[in-house]
Amino acid sequence: MKATLVLADGTIFRGKPFGAQGEMVGEVVFNTAITGYQEILTDPSYRGQIVTMTYPHIGNVGVNFEDNEAVQPYLAGFIVKEYCPHPSNWRKNSDLEDFLRKYGIIGIQEIDTRKLTRNLRETGAKKGIISTEDHDHQSLLKKVRQYPDIEGLDLVSEVTCKDPYDWEEGSWNWNAETLRPEGRFKVAVYDSGVKQNILRLLVDAGAKVRVFPAHASSEDVLAYNPDGVFLSNGPGDPETVSYLIENVRRLIGKKPIFGICLGHQILGLALGGKTYKLTFGHHGANHPVRRIETGHVEITSQNHNFAVDPESVRAECEITHVNLNDQTVEGMVHRKHPIFSIQYHPEASPGPHDSRYLFDRFRKLIEES
């Protein structure tokens, strides 16, 4: 058995397959996290992307029922240097290959992931195709170049929930009962591909959480009479989610709002700002961000390909956090209304807990409002 990866620039990698068989096209990105591959696989923000793990040995702890960030993985493909076929962990329920096979995710291993990462780092994220069926270079190159770019695709509609639902589960602890705190205030969550750990931490902060589809109208959200509105993470180009941008615009000044990742970008666009695509994106659990107010540096978990143009929102917002690698905007707060947003993932999963104070900040903002 063999698998072939071809990038849109013509670069070819020959390896071995694991997981599902077949053929899949997506935007190839790299993730620098050392742990948490199961949470990465089940993050809906990776819809339409093929994820390369820079850590070389993947699969050694298997997968379990508790660590998923969504009901299923949504990414297009998975690339590793070396897959571990014999995992060992007391929490595992199955191995990684069975998990990928179950959900139709194609994986490729035994390729030079350092060479691939360097390609993406120096020339940018680009479309690629993984195939276990067709190994002709020119044939695969033609297929990948005909595939539409991720810019201009509405991927949120492919991962959002279909109907509103209530979420009651708090943080999970391996040696204790799952927390179910009584909600003291109500939060409406716009689901653009929300990670479950975000919902857990909202519950931990005292929220009674109701999740709404990304296409839900502002009137439907206000009918719930929430004390605050949360804008979730999600995949793809924020400018394509015009329906959500417009509904968020109608909520500004009516309720406190907190946005994470895509929610941060949606908020920027709703305020009249602009977004742009990063060269290779930020994907990993070790990105340094400076909190301007205090000068403290937070080590953060990140997963995004787009960023907010700071000059386009400066009249409305104050920039609160910046990325120390490239100085991109990582956080902002509205100058007038009780609104703030963060580009990175304070809920981590996987990643550090440096930024979890932001959920308490949202709670305090609601209480003050």
Rosetta blueprint (number, residue, H / E / L):
1 M L
2 K L
3 A E
4 T E
5 L E
6 V E
7 L E
8 A L
9 D L
10 G L
11 T L
12 I E
13 F E
14 R E
15 G E
16 K E
17 P E
18 F E
19 G E
20 A E
21 Q L
22 G L
23 E E
24 M E
25 V E
26 G E
27 E E
28 V E
29 V E
30 F E
31 N E
32 T L
33 A L
34 I L
35 T L
36 G L
37 Y H
38 Q H
39 E H
40 I H
41 L H
42 T L
43 D L
44 P H
45 S H
46 Y H
47 R E
48 G L
49 Q E
50 I E
51 V E
52 T E
53 M E
54 T L
55 Y L
56 P L
57 H E
58 I E
59 G L
60 N L
61 V L
62 G L
63 V E
64 N L
65 F L
66 E L
67 D L
68 N L
69 E L
70 A L
71 V L
72 Q L
73 P L
74 Y L
75 L E
76 A L
77 G E
78 F E
79 I E
80 V L
81 K L
82 E E
83 Y E
84 C L
85 P L
86 H L
87 P L
88 S L
89 N L
90 W L
91 R L
92 K L
93 N L
94 S E
95 D L
96 L H
97 E H
98 D H
99 F H
100 L H
101 R H
102 K H
103 Y L
104 G L
105 I L
106 I E
107 G E
108 I E
109 Q E
110 E L
111 I L
112 D L
113 T H
114 R H
115 K H
116 L H
117 T H
118 R H
119 N H
120 L H
121 R H
122 E H
123 T H
124 G L
125 A L
126 K E
127 K E
128 G E
129 I E
130 I E
131 S E
132 T L
133 E L
134 D L
135 H L
136 D L
137 H H
138 Q H
139 S H
140 L H
141 L H
142 K H
143 K H
144 V H
145 R H
146 Q H
147 Y L
148 P L
149 D L
150 I L
151 E L
152 G L
153 L L
154 D L
155 L L
156 V H
157 S H
158 E H
159 V L
160 T L
161 C L
162 K L
163 D L
164 P L
165 Y E
166 D E
167 W E
168 E L
169 E L
170 G L
171 S L
172 W L
173 N E
174 W L
175 N L
176 A E
177 E L
178 T L
179 L L
180 R L
181 P L
182 E L
183 G L
184 R L
185 F E
186 K E
187 V E
188 A E
189 V E
190 Y E
191 D E
192 S L
193 G L
194 V L
195 K L
196 Q H
197 N H
198 I H
199 L H
200 R H
201 L H
202 L H
203 V H
204 D H
205 A L
206 G L
207 A E
208 K E
209 V E
210 R E
211 V E
212 F E
213 P E
214 A L
215 H L
216 A L
217 S L
218 S H
219 E H
220 D H
221 V H
222 L H
223 A H
224 Y L
225 N L
226 P L
227 D L
228 G E
229 V E
230 F E
231 L E
232 S L
233 N L
234 G L
235 P L
236 G L
237 D L
238 P H
239 E H
240 T H
241 V L
242 S H
243 Y H
244 L H
245 I H
246 E H
247 N H
248 V H
249 R H
250 R H
251 L H
252 I L
253 G L
254 K L
255 K L
256 P L
257 I E
258 F E
259 G E
260 I E
261 C L
262 L H
263 G H
264 H H
265 Q H
266 I H
267 L H
268 G H
269 L H
270 A H
271 L L
272 G L
273 G L
274 K L
275 T E
276 Y E
277 K E
278 L E
279 T E
280 F E
281 G E
282 H E
283 H E
284 G E
285 A E
286 N E
287 H E
288 P E
289 V E
290 R E
291 R E
292 I L
293 E L
294 T L
295 G L
296 H L
297 V E
298 E E
299 I E
300 T E
301 S E
302 Q E
303 N E
304 H E
305 N E
306 F E
307 A E
308 V E
309 D L
310 P H
311 E H
312 S H
313 V H
314 R L
315 A L
316 E L
317 C E
318 E E
319 I E
320 T E
321 H E
322 V E
323 N E
324 L L
325 N L
326 D L
327 Q L
328 T L
329 V E
330 E E
331 G E
332 M E
333 V E
334 H E
335 R L
336 K L
337 H L
338 P L
339 I E
340 F E
341 S E
342 I E
343 Q L
344 Y L
345 H E
346 P L
347 E L
348 A L
349 S L
350 P L
351 G L
352 P L
353 H L
354 D L
355 S L
356 R L
357 Y H
358 L H
359 F H
360 D H
361 R H
362 F H
363 R H
364 K H
365 L H
366 I H
367 E H
368 E H
369 S L
